[in-house]
Amino acid sequence: MVMHAIAAATEGPAQLDATFSALADPTRRAILARLAAGEASVAELGRPFEMSQPAVSKHLKVLERAGLISRGRDAQRRPRRLEARPLAQATEWLEGYRKFWEAQFVRLDALLDEMKRAERLQKRARRGRRRKGDTR
């Protein structure tokens, strides 16, 4: 489980670092969410944000360097589009840890069930002793 995640991380640690670094910013995540709906120009991508076009361009460069978006060519426009591969690699890396934590939660559930059973048995034993006159 976790070994698979570690293997994915060692296959492209620089790519994974760049992906997570790019995803760390809420503006860049919002840009990616917009691009998930289809390609868009720099102006279209910058519209929802109160920032200059150069600031939007800086965010786009970070996303491009991380391989999360690419630049197309459509006559005069240079629309950006989402590139899924780095996100798939990050998801694969995270998946190993998700499986690890799921296994930990299954173990915790089993422990809690065992503790509940023991508590019920103790209550029954106390009730039985009280009925027989034992006041422990």
C-alpha positions as CSV (number, residue, x, y, z in Angstrom):
1,M,0.0,0.0,0.0
2,V,2.3,2.7,1.3
3,M,5.2,1.1,-0.6
4,H,3.3,1.8,-3.9
5,A,3.0,5.4,-2.9
6,I,6.7,5.6,-2.1
7,A,7.5,4.0,-5.4
8,A,5.4,6.6,-7.2
9,A,7.1,9.4,-5.3
10,T,10.6,8.2,-6.2
11,E,9.7,7.8,-9.9
12,G,9.2,11.5,-10.2
13,P,9.9,13.4,-7.0
14,A,10.6,16.7,-8.7
15,Q,7.3,16.4,-10.7
16,L,5.4,15.6,-7.5
17,D,7.0,18.5,-5.6
18,A,6.1,20.9,-8.5
19,T,2.5,19.6,-8.6
20,F,1.9,20.0,-4.8
21,S,3.7,23.3,-4.8
22,A,1.4,24.6,-7.6
23,L,-1.6,23.2,-5.8
24,A,-0.7,24.9,-2.6
25,D,-2.1,28.2,-3.8
26,P,-5.9,28.7,-3.8
27,T,-5.8,31.0,-6.9
28,R,-4.0,28.3,-8.9
29,R,-6.5,25.6,-7.7
30,A,-9.3,27.9,-8.8
31,I,-7.7,28.3,-12.2
32,L,-7.4,24.5,-12.5
33,A,-11.0,24.1,-11.6
34,R,-12.0,26.6,-14.3
35,L,-9.8,24.8,-16.9
36,A,-11.5,21.5,-16.0
37,A,-14.6,23.0,-17.7
38,G,-12.5,23.6,-20.9
39,E,-9.7,25.7,-22.3
40,A,-9.6,29.5,-21.6
41,S,-7.5,32.6,-22.4
42,V,-5.4,34.4,-19.8
43,A,-8.0,37.2,-19.7
44,E,-10.8,34.7,-19.1
45,L,-8.9,33.0,-16.4
46,G,-8.1,36.3,-14.7
47,R,-11.6,37.7,-14.7
48,P,-12.8,36.2,-11.3
49,F,-9.7,37.5,-9.5
50,E,-8.9,41.0,-8.3
51,M,-5.3,40.9,-9.7
52,S,-3.4,42.3,-12.6
53,Q,-2.9,40.3,-15.7
54,P,0.9,40.0,-15.0
55,A,0.0,38.4,-11.6
56,V,-2.4,35.9,-13.3
57,S,0.4,35.2,-15.8
58,K,2.8,34.4,-12.9
59,H,0.3,31.8,-11.6
60,L,-0.1,30.4,-15.1
61,K,3.7,30.0,-15.4
62,V,3.8,28.1,-12.1
63,L,1.1,25.8,-13.4
64,E,2.9,25.3,-16.7
65,R,6.2,24.5,-15.1
66,A,4.4,21.9,-13.0
67,G,3.0,20.5,-16.2
68,L,-0.6,21.0,-14.9
69,I,-1.6,23.2,-17.9
70,S,-0.4,23.7,-21.4
71,R,-0.6,26.5,-23.9
72,G,-2.4,26.0,-27.1
73,R,-2.6,28.1,-30.3
74,D,-5.9,29.2,-31.8
75,A,-5.3,32.0,-34.4
76,Q,-4.5,35.1,-32.2
77,R,-5.4,33.4,-28.9
78,R,-3.2,31.2,-26.8
79,P,-5.7,29.3,-24.7
80,R,-4.6,27.3,-21.7
81,R,-5.8,23.8,-21.1
82,L,-5.7,21.4,-18.2
83,E,-3.1,18.5,-18.3
84,A,-4.3,15.6,-16.2
85,R,-1.1,13.5,-16.0
86,P,0.6,15.3,-13.0
87,L,-2.7,15.3,-11.1
88,A,-3.0,11.5,-11.8
89,Q,0.5,11.0,-10.4
90,A,-0.3,13.0,-7.3
91,T,-3.6,11.0,-6.9
92,E,-1.7,7.8,-7.2
93,W,0.8,8.9,-4.6
94,L,-2.0,9.9,-2.2
95,E,-3.9,6.7,-2.8
96,G,-1.3,4.6,-1.1
97,Y,-1.7,6.7,2.1
98,R,-5.5,6.6,1.8
99,K,-5.3,2.8,1.8
100,F,-2.9,2.9,4.8
101,W,-5.3,5.1,6.8
102,E,-8.3,3.0,5.8
103,A,-6.5,0.0,7.2
104,Q,-5.8,1.9,10.4
105,F,-9.4,2.9,10.8
106,V,-10.5,-0.7,10.3
107,R,-8.2,-1.7,13.1
108,L,-9.5,1.1,15.3
109,D,-13.1,0.0,14.6
110,A,-12.2,-3.5,15.6
111,L,-10.6,-2.3,18.8
112,L,-13.7,-0.2,19.6
113,D,-16.0,-3.1,19.0
114,E,-13.9,-5.3,21.3
115,M,-14.0,-2.6,24.0
116,K,-17.8,-2.3,23.7
117,R,-18.2,-6.1,24.0
118,A,-16.0,-6.1,27.1
119,E,-18.0,-3.2,28.6
120,R,-21.3,-5.0,27.9
121,L,-20.0,-8.2,29.6
122,Q,-18.8,-6.2,32.6
123,K,-22.3,-4.6,33.0
124,R,-24.0,-8.0,32.7
125,A,-21.6,-9.4,35.3
126,R,-22.4,-6.5,37.7
127,R,-26.1,-7.0,37.2
128,G,-25.8,-10.7,37.9
129,R,-23.8,-10.0,41.1
130,R,-26.4,-7.5,42.3
131,R,-29.2,-9.9,41.8
132,K,-27.3,-12.5,43.9
133,G,-26.8,-10.0,46.7
134,D,-23.1,-9.3,46.0
135,T,-22.5,-5.5,46.1
136,R,-19.1,-5.2,44.5
